[in-house]
Amino acid sequence: MGHRQNGYVLTPGRYVGAEEATDDGEPFANKMEQLTAKLHEQFEESARLEAAIGENLHRLGYGV
């Protein structure tokens, strides 16, 4: 397929056959609630790890 056939749109999906999203039947609001809860957990873990790394570096004399 050439650029002209695709209206000069250069998004890869037109050329490599991007998969169409499938609907798993779960309402979007539920999915977003679960995803944001998981993201919140990951942010908390990230903060905990960052603090632990900073503390270890400080103990080694490399305060950050």
PyMOL Python script that loads the backbone (N, CA, C, O; Angstrom):
from pymol import cmd

cmd.read_pdbstr("""\
ATOM      1  N   MET A   1       0.839  -1.196   0.000  1.00  0.00           N
ATOM      2  CA  MET A   1       0.000   0.000   0.000  1.00  0.00           C
ATOM      3  C   MET A   1       0.870   1.240   0.000  1.00  0.00           C
ATOM      4  O   MET A   1       1.866   1.301   0.722  1.00  0.00           O
ATOM      5  N   GLY A   2       0.516   2.201  -0.780  1.00  0.00           N
ATOM      6  CA  GLY A   2       1.280   3.436  -0.843  1.00  0.00           C
ATOM      7  C   GLY A   2       0.682   4.499   0.043  1.00  0.00           C
ATOM      8  O   GLY A   2      -0.420   4.345   0.569  1.00  0.00           O
ATOM      9  N   HIS A   3       1.411   5.568   0.203  1.00  0.00           N
ATOM     10  CA  HIS A   3       0.946   6.676   1.033  1.00  0.00           C
ATOM     11  C   HIS A   3      -0.331   7.291   0.463  1.00  0.00           C
ATOM     12  O   HIS A   3      -1.224   7.694   1.208  1.00  0.00           O
ATOM     13  N   ARG A   4      -0.404   7.358  -0.858  1.00  0.00           N
ATOM     14  CA  ARG A   4      -1.574   7.967  -1.490  1.00  0.00           C
ATOM     15  C   ARG A   4      -2.835   7.166  -1.164  1.00  0.00           C
ATOM     16  O   ARG A   4      -3.882   7.751  -0.889  1.00  0.00           O
ATOM     17  N   GLN A   5      -2.747   5.841  -1.190  1.00  0.00           N
ATOM     18  CA  GLN A   5      -3.907   4.988  -0.906  1.00  0.00           C
ATOM     19  C   GLN A   5      -4.403   5.174   0.525  1.00  0.00           C
ATOM     20  O   GLN A   5      -5.584   4.967   0.805  1.00  0.00           O
ATOM     21  N   ASN A   6      -3.518   5.561   1.421  1.00  0.00           N
ATOM     22  CA  ASN A   6      -3.871   5.760   2.818  1.00  0.00           C
ATOM     23  C   ASN A   6      -4.081   7.218   3.163  1.00  0.00           C
ATOM     24  O   ASN A   6      -4.059   7.588   4.337  1.00  0.00           O
ATOM     25  N   GLY A   7      -4.283   8.042   2.166  1.00  0.00           N
ATOM     26  CA  GLY A   7      -4.549   9.456   2.415  1.00  0.00           C
ATOM     27  C   GLY A   7      -3.375  10.161   3.051  1.00  0.00           C
ATOM     28  O   GLY A   7      -3.556  11.138   3.777  1.00  0.00           O
ATOM     29  N   TYR A   8      -2.169   9.678   2.787  1.00  0.00           N
ATOM     30  CA  TYR A   8      -0.942  10.257   3.319  1.00  0.00           C
ATOM     31  C   TYR A   8      -0.874  10.215   4.843  1.00  0.00           C
ATOM     32  O   TYR A   8      -0.161  11.007   5.459  1.00  0.00           O
ATOM     33  N   VAL A   9      -1.610   9.298   5.445  1.00  0.00           N
ATOM     34  CA  VAL A   9      -1.540   9.098   6.890  1.00  0.00           C
ATOM     35  C   VAL A   9      -0.398   8.133   7.150  1.00  0.00           C
ATOM     36  O   VAL A   9      -0.328   7.073   6.528  1.00  0.00           O
ATOM     37  N   LEU A  10       0.498   8.489   8.064  1.00  0.00           N
ATOM     38  CA  LEU A  10       1.692   7.690   8.281  1.00  0.00           C
ATOM     39  C   LEU A  10       1.672   6.879   9.572  1.00  0.00           C
ATOM     40  O   LEU A  10       2.725   6.447  10.042  1.00  0.00           O
ATOM     41  N   THR A  11       0.500   6.666  10.150  1.00  0.00           N
ATOM     42  CA  THR A  11       0.441   5.838  11.351  1.00  0.00           C
ATOM     43  C   THR A  11       0.741   4.394  10.980  1.00  0.00           C
ATOM     44  O   THR A  11       0.224   3.900   9.978  1.00  0.00           O
ATOM     45  N   PRO A  12       1.568   3.700  11.770  1.00  0.00           N
ATOM     46  CA  PRO A  12       2.004   2.358  11.426  1.00  0.00           C
ATOM     47  C   PRO A  12       0.872   1.358  11.222  1.00  0.00           C
ATOM     48  O   PRO A  12       0.999   0.459  10.391  1.00  0.00           O
ATOM     49  N   GLY A  13      -0.214   1.486  11.945  1.00  0.00           N
ATOM     50  CA  GLY A  13      -1.304   0.520  11.859  1.00  0.00           C
ATOM     51  C   GLY A  13      -1.852   0.341  10.457  1.00  0.00           C
ATOM     52  O   GLY A  13      -2.337  -0.734  10.104  1.00  0.00           O
ATOM     53  N   ARG A  14      -1.777   1.370   9.678  1.00  0.00           N
ATOM     54  CA  ARG A  14      -2.279   1.264   8.306  1.00  0.00           C
ATOM     55  C   ARG A  14      -1.393   0.380   7.453  1.00  0.00           C
ATOM     56  O   ARG A  14      -1.836  -0.144   6.431  1.00  0.00           O
ATOM     57  N   TYR A  15      -0.156   0.213   7.860  1.00  0.00           N
ATOM     58  CA  TYR A  15       0.796  -0.501   7.028  1.00  0.00           C
ATOM     59  C   TYR A  15       1.184  -1.871   7.589  1.00  0.00           C
ATOM     60  O   TYR A  15       1.565  -2.762   6.829  1.00  0.00           O
ATOM     61  N   VAL A  16       1.093  -2.047   8.905  1.00  0.00           N
ATOM     62  CA  VAL A  16       1.535  -3.307   9.492  1.00  0.00           C
ATOM     63  C   VAL A  16       0.389  -4.122  10.058  1.00  0.00           C
ATOM     64  O   VAL A  16       0.628  -5.165  10.666  1.00  0.00           O
ATOM     65  N   GLY A  17      -0.846  -3.683   9.879  1.00  0.00           N
ATOM     66  CA  GLY A  17      -1.995  -4.463  10.317  1.00  0.00           C
ATOM     67  C   GLY A  17      -2.174  -4.489  11.828  1.00  0.00           C
ATOM     68  O   GLY A  17      -2.238  -5.567  12.419  1.00  0.00           O
ATOM     69  N   ALA A  18      -2.254  -3.338  12.457  1.00  0.00           N
ATOM     70  CA  ALA A  18      -2.458  -3.275  13.898  1.00  0.00           C
ATOM     71  C   ALA A  18      -3.744  -3.993  14.276  1.00  0.00           C
ATOM     72  O   ALA A  18      -4.761  -3.900  13.588  1.00  0.00           O
ATOM     73  N   GLU A  19      -3.668  -4.710  15.389  1.00  0.00           N
ATOM     74  CA  GLU A  19      -4.841  -5.453  15.847  1.00  0.00           C
ATOM     75  C   GLU A  19      -5.923  -4.500  16.332  1.00  0.00           C
ATOM     76  O   GLU A  19      -5.634  -3.463  16.929  1.00  0.00           O
ATOM     77  N   GLU A  20      -7.134  -4.856  16.074  1.00  0.00           N
ATOM     78  CA  GLU A  20      -8.257  -4.086  16.580  1.00  0.00           C
ATOM     79  C   GLU A  20      -8.466  -4.482  18.036  1.00  0.00           C
ATOM     80  O   GLU A  20      -8.399  -5.662  18.378  1.00  0.00           O
ATOM     81  N   ALA A  21      -8.716  -3.499  18.888  1.00  0.00           N
ATOM     82  CA  ALA A  21      -8.923  -3.780  20.307  1.00  0.00           C
ATOM     83  C   ALA A  21     -10.161  -4.647  20.489  1.00  0.00           C
ATOM     84  O   ALA A  21     -11.189  -4.443  19.843  1.00  0.00           O
ATOM     85  N   THR A  22     -10.035  -5.615  21.379  1.00  0.00           N
ATOM     86  CA  THR A  22     -11.177  -6.482  21.651  1.00  0.00           C
ATOM     87  C   THR A  22     -11.860  -6.036  22.927  1.00  0.00           C
ATOM     88  O   THR A  22     -11.206  -5.556  23.852  1.00  0.00           O
ATOM     89  N   ASP A  23     -13.145  -6.190  22.978  1.00  0.00           N
ATOM     90  CA  ASP A  23     -13.940  -5.821  24.142  1.00  0.00           C
ATOM     91  C   ASP A  23     -14.054  -7.045  25.035  1.00  0.00           C
ATOM     92  O   ASP A  23     -14.603  -8.069  24.629  1.00  0.00           O
ATOM     93  N   ASP A  24     -13.532  -6.936  26.257  1.00  0.00           N
ATOM     94  CA  ASP A  24     -13.598  -8.078  27.168  1.00  0.00           C
ATOM     95  C   ASP A  24     -14.881  -8.080  27.994  1.00  0.00           C
ATOM     96  O   ASP A  24     -15.053  -8.925  28.872  1.00  0.00           O
ATOM     97  N   GLY A  25     -15.777  -7.142  27.718  1.00  0.00           N
ATOM     98  CA  GLY A  25     -17.064  -7.107  28.399  1.00  0.00           C
ATOM     99  C   GLY A  25     -17.041  -6.393  29.736  1.00  0.00           C
ATOM    100  O   GLY A  25     -18.094  -6.173  30.333  1.00  0.00           O
ATOM    101  N   GLU A  26     -15.863  -6.028  30.217  1.00  0.00           N
ATOM    102  CA  GLU A  26     -15.779  -5.325  31.497  1.00  0.00           C
ATOM    103  C   GLU A  26     -16.001  -3.836  31.249  1.00  0.00           C
ATOM    104  O   GLU A  26     -15.371  -3.252  30.367  1.00  0.00           O
ATOM    105  N   PRO A  27     -16.895  -3.219  32.025  1.00  0.00           N
ATOM    106  CA  PRO A  27     -17.152  -1.788  31.842  1.00  0.00           C
ATOM    107  C   PRO A  27     -15.886  -0.961  32.048  1.00  0.00           C
ATOM    108  O   PRO A  27     -15.062  -1.262  32.912  1.00  0.00           O
ATOM    109  N   PHE A  28     -15.749   0.077  31.245  1.00  0.00           N
ATOM    110  CA  PHE A  28     -14.569   0.943  31.292  1.00  0.00           C
ATOM    111  C   PHE A  28     -14.345   1.506  32.699  1.00  0.00           C
ATOM    112  O   PHE A  28     -13.210   1.538  33.175  1.00  0.00           O
ATOM    113  N   ALA A  29     -15.393   1.942  33.355  1.00  0.00           N
ATOM    114  CA  ALA A  29     -15.245   2.538  34.697  1.00  0.00           C
ATOM    115  C   ALA A  29     -14.630   1.535  35.672  1.00  0.00           C
ATOM    116  O   ALA A  29     -13.782   1.904  36.484  1.00  0.00           O
ATOM    117  N   ASN A  30     -15.050   0.279  35.600  1.00  0.00           N
ATOM    118  CA  ASN A  30     -14.484  -0.756  36.479  1.00  0.00           C
ATOM    119  C   ASN A  30     -13.012  -0.986  36.166  1.00  0.00           C
ATOM    120  O   ASN A  30     -12.176  -1.106  37.063  1.00  0.00           O
ATOM    121  N   LYS A  31     -12.718  -1.044  34.874  1.00  0.00           N
ATOM    122  CA  LYS A  31     -11.344  -1.283  34.443  1.00  0.00           C
ATOM    123  C   LYS A  31     -10.441  -0.152  34.922  1.00  0.00           C
ATOM    124  O   LYS A  31      -9.347  -0.398  35.430  1.00  0.00           O
ATOM    125  N   MET A  32     -10.901   1.096  34.758  1.00  0.00           N
ATOM    126  CA  MET A  32     -10.097   2.243  35.185  1.00  0.00           C
ATOM    127  C   MET A  32      -9.916   2.262  36.698  1.00  0.00           C
ATOM    128  O   MET A  32      -8.846   2.625  37.186  1.00  0.00           O
ATOM    129  N   GLU A  33     -10.934   1.881  37.436  1.00  0.00           N
ATOM    130  CA  GLU A  33     -10.819   1.831  38.896  1.00  0.00           C
ATOM    131  C   GLU A  33      -9.746   0.827  39.306  1.00  0.00           C
ATOM    132  O   GLU A  33      -8.934   1.111  40.187  1.00  0.00           O
ATOM    133  N   GLN A  34      -9.740  -0.335  38.678  1.00  0.00           N
ATOM    134  CA  GLN A  34      -8.738  -1.355  38.986  1.00  0.00           C
ATOM    135  C   GLN A  34      -7.344  -0.892  38.577  1.00  0.00           C
ATOM    136  O   GLN A  34      -6.379  -1.079  39.317  1.00  0.00           O
ATOM    137  N   LEU A  35      -7.244  -0.288  37.399  1.00  0.00           N
ATOM    138  CA  LEU A  35      -5.940   0.162  36.921  1.00  0.00           C
ATOM    139  C   LEU A  35      -5.375   1.285  37.783  1.00  0.00           C
ATOM    140  O   LEU A  35      -4.178   1.297  38.071  1.00  0.00           O
ATOM    141  N   THR A  36      -6.220   2.230  38.199  1.00  0.00           N
ATOM    142  CA  THR A  36      -5.721   3.325  39.033  1.00  0.00           C
ATOM    143  C   THR A  36      -5.361   2.833  40.429  1.00  0.00           C
ATOM    144  O   THR A  36      -4.430   3.356  41.040  1.00  0.00           O
ATOM    145  N   ALA A  37      -6.077   1.841  40.945  1.00  0.00           N
ATOM    146  CA  ALA A  37      -5.722   1.254  42.244  1.00  0.00           C
ATOM    147  C   ALA A  37      -4.358   0.574  42.146  1.00  0.00           C
ATOM    148  O   ALA A  37      -3.525   0.719  43.041  1.00  0.00           O
ATOM    149  N   LYS A  38      -4.131  -0.162  41.066  1.00  0.00           N
ATOM    150  CA  LYS A  38      -2.845  -0.834  40.855  1.00  0.00           C
ATOM    151  C   LYS A  38      -1.733   0.198  40.695  1.00  0.00           C
ATOM    152  O   LYS A  38      -0.639   0.022  41.231  1.00  0.00           O
ATOM    153  N   LEU A  39      -2.008   1.266  39.965  1.00  0.00           N
ATOM    154  CA  LEU A  39      -1.016   2.319  39.776  1.00  0.00           C
ATOM    155  C   LEU A  39      -0.665   2.973  41.117  1.00  0.00           C
ATOM    156  O   LEU A  39       0.500   3.270  41.377  1.00  0.00           O
ATOM    157  N   HIS A  40      -1.657   3.192  41.952  1.00  0.00           N
ATOM    158  CA  HIS A  40      -1.418   3.765  43.272  1.00  0.00           C
ATOM    159  C   HIS A  40      -0.498   2.854  44.085  1.00  0.00           C
ATOM    160  O   HIS A  40       0.430   3.332  44.738  1.00  0.00           O
ATOM    161  N   GLU A  41      -0.751   1.547  44.046  1.00  0.00           N
ATOM    162  CA  GLU A  41       0.114   0.582  44.748  1.00  0.00           C
ATOM    163  C   GLU A  41       1.537   0.659  44.208  1.00  0.00           C
ATOM    164  O   GLU A  41       2.499   0.628  44.975  1.00  0.00           O
ATOM    165  N   GLN A  42       1.666   0.758  42.900  1.00  0.00           N
ATOM    166  CA  GLN A  42       2.990   0.820  42.293  1.00  0.00           C
ATOM    167  C   GLN A  42       3.712   2.112  42.649  1.00  0.00           C
ATOM    168  O   GLN A  42       4.927   2.100  42.847  1.00  0.00           O
ATOM    169  N   PHE A  43       2.989   3.229  42.736  1.00  0.00           N
ATOM    170  CA  PHE A  43       3.596   4.494  43.167  1.00  0.00           C
ATOM    171  C   PHE A  43       4.089   4.381  44.608  1.00  0.00           C
ATOM    172  O   PHE A  43       5.175   4.862  44.932  1.00  0.00           O
ATOM    173  N   GLU A  44       3.291   3.745  45.479  1.00  0.00           N
ATOM    174  CA  GLU A  44       3.715   3.564  46.870  1.00  0.00           C
ATOM    175  C   GLU A  44       4.974   2.712  46.949  1.00  0.00           C
ATOM    176  O   GLU A  44       5.896   3.033  47.699  1.00  0.00           O
ATOM    177  N   GLU A  45       5.018   1.629  46.181  1.00  0.00           N
ATOM    178  CA  GLU A  45       6.199   0.766  46.152  1.00  0.00           C
ATOM    179  C   GLU A  45       7.399   1.520  45.607  1.00  0.00           C
ATOM    180  O   GLU A  45       8.510   1.365  46.114  1.00  0.00           O
ATOM    181  N   SER A  46       7.191   2.325  44.592  1.00  0.00           N
ATOM    182  CA  SER A  46       8.269   3.122  44.014  1.00  0.00           C
ATOM    183  C   SER A  46       8.841   4.085  45.057  1.00  0.00           C
ATOM    184  O   SER A  46      10.059   4.222  45.173  1.00  0.00           O
ATOM    185  N   ALA A  47       7.969   4.749  45.811  1.00  0.00           N
ATOM    186  CA  ALA A  47       8.412   5.686  46.847  1.00  0.00           C
ATOM    187  C   ALA A  47       9.188   4.951  47.937  1.00  0.00           C
ATOM    188  O   ALA A  47      10.199   5.450  48.430  1.00  0.00           O
ATOM    189  N   ARG A  48       8.710   3.759  48.311  1.00  0.00           N
ATOM    190  CA  ARG A  48       9.388   2.963  49.340  1.00  0.00           C
ATOM    191  C   ARG A  48      10.787   2.569  48.865  1.00  0.00           C
ATOM    192  O   ARG A  48      11.756   2.676  49.616  1.00  0.00           O
ATOM    193  N   LEU A  49      10.886   2.114  47.616  1.00  0.00           N
ATOM    194  CA  LEU A  49      12.184   1.712  47.078  1.00  0.00           C
ATOM    195  C   LEU A  49      13.126   2.901  46.930  1.00  0.00           C
ATOM    196  O   LEU A  49      14.322   2.792  47.202  1.00  0.00           O
ATOM    197  N   GLU A  50      12.582   4.036  46.497  1.00  0.00           N
ATOM    198  CA  GLU A  50      13.399   5.235  46.355  1.00  0.00           C
ATOM    199  C   GLU A  50      13.971   5.654  47.704  1.00  0.00           C
ATOM    200  O   GLU A  50      15.142   6.024  47.796  1.00  0.00           O
ATOM    201  N   ALA A  51      13.151   5.598  48.748  1.00  0.00           N
ATOM    202  CA  ALA A  51      13.618   5.955  50.092  1.00  0.00           C
ATOM    203  C   ALA A  51      14.694   4.989  50.565  1.00  0.00           C
ATOM    204  O   ALA A  51      15.693   5.415  51.145  1.00  0.00           O
ATOM    205  N   ALA A  52      14.507   3.698  50.327  1.00  0.00           N
ATOM    206  CA  ALA A  52      15.479   2.694  50.750  1.00  0.00           C
ATOM    207  C   ALA A  52      16.807   2.887  50.015  1.00  0.00           C
ATOM    208  O   ALA A  52      17.873   2.777  50.620  1.00  0.00           O
ATOM    209  N   ILE A  53      16.744   3.170  48.730  1.00  0.00           N
ATOM    210  CA  ILE A  53      17.965   3.392  47.950  1.00  0.00           C
ATOM    211  C   ILE A  53      18.679   4.642  48.449  1.00  0.00           C
ATOM    212  O   ILE A  53      19.896   4.644  48.632  1.00  0.00           O
ATOM    213  N   GLY A  54      17.904   5.709  48.668  1.00  0.00           N
ATOM    214  CA  GLY A  54      18.497   6.943  49.185  1.00  0.00           C
ATOM    215  C   GLY A  54      19.157   6.732  50.543  1.00  0.00           C
ATOM    216  O   GLY A  54      20.245   7.251  50.796  1.00  0.00           O
ATOM    217  N   GLU A  55      18.506   5.980  51.408  1.00  0.00           N
ATOM    218  CA  GLU A  55      19.058   5.693  52.741  1.00  0.00           C
ATOM    219  C   GLU A  55      20.352   4.894  52.618  1.00  0.00           C
ATOM    220  O   GLU A  55      21.330   5.194  53.302  1.00  0.00           O
ATOM    221  N   ASN A  56      20.366   3.884  51.759  1.00  0.00           N
ATOM    222  CA  ASN A  56      21.573   3.077  51.567  1.00  0.00           C
ATOM    223  C   ASN A  56      22.716   3.911  50.997  1.00  0.00           C
ATOM    224  O   ASN A  56      23.859   3.773  51.433  1.00  0.00           O
ATOM    225  N   LEU A  57      22.421   4.770  50.032  1.00  0.00           N
ATOM    226  CA  LEU A  57      23.455   5.639  49.474  1.00  0.00           C
ATOM    227  C   LEU A  57      23.993   6.595  50.533  1.00  0.00           C
ATOM    228  O   LEU A  57      25.197   6.847  50.592  1.00  0.00           O
ATOM    229  N   HIS A  58      23.098   7.131  51.374  1.00  0.00           N
ATOM    230  CA  HIS A  58      23.514   8.039  52.448  1.00  0.00           C
ATOM    231  C   HIS A  58      24.453   7.319  53.410  1.00  0.00           C
ATOM    232  O   HIS A  58      25.474   7.874  53.815  1.00  0.00           O
ATOM    233  N   ARG A  59      24.111   6.081  53.776  1.00  0.00           N
ATOM    234  CA  ARG A  59      24.973   5.293  54.667  1.00  0.00           C
ATOM    235  C   ARG A  59      26.346   5.051  54.063  1.00  0.00           C
ATOM    236  O   ARG A  59      27.342   4.944  54.777  1.00  0.00           O
ATOM    237  N   LEU A  60      26.386   4.966  52.745  1.00  0.00           N
ATOM    238  CA  LEU A  60      27.678   4.737  52.075  1.00  0.00           C
ATOM    239  C   LEU A  60      28.430   6.040  51.825  1.00  0.00           C
ATOM    240  O   LEU A  60      29.526   6.033  51.264  1.00  0.00           O
ATOM    241  N   GLY A  61      27.836   7.162  52.244  1.00  0.00           N
ATOM    242  CA  GLY A  61      28.485   8.454  52.097  1.00  0.00           C
ATOM    243  C   GLY A  61      28.193   9.159  50.791  1.00  0.00           C
ATOM    244  O   GLY A  61      28.902  10.089  50.407  1.00  0.00           O
ATOM    245  N   TYR A  62      27.162   8.725  50.117  1.00  0.00           N
ATOM    246  CA  TYR A  62      26.785   9.342  48.850  1.00  0.00           C
ATOM    247  C   TYR A  62      25.385   9.911  48.959  1.00  0.00           C
ATOM    248  O   TYR A  62      24.485   9.498  48.228  1.00  0.00           O
ATOM    249  N   GLY A  63      25.193  10.861  49.871  1.00  0.00           N
ATOM    250  CA  GLY A  63      23.876  11.467  50.043  1.00  0.00           C
ATOM    251  C   GLY A  63      23.346  12.047  48.749  1.00  0.00           C
ATOM    252  O   GLY A  63      24.063  12.721  48.010  1.00  0.00           O
ATOM    253  N   VAL A  64      22.116  11.782  48.494  1.00  0.00           N
ATOM    254  CA  VAL A  64      21.500  12.254  47.267  1.00  0.00           C
ATOM    255  C   VAL A  64      20.446  13.273  47.609  1.00  0.00           C
ATOM    256  O   VAL A  64      19.792  13.809  46.714  1.00  0.00           O
TER     257      VAL A  64
END
""", "prot")
cmd.dss("prot")
cmd.show_as("cartoon", "prot")
cmd.util.cbc("prot")
cmd.orient("prot")
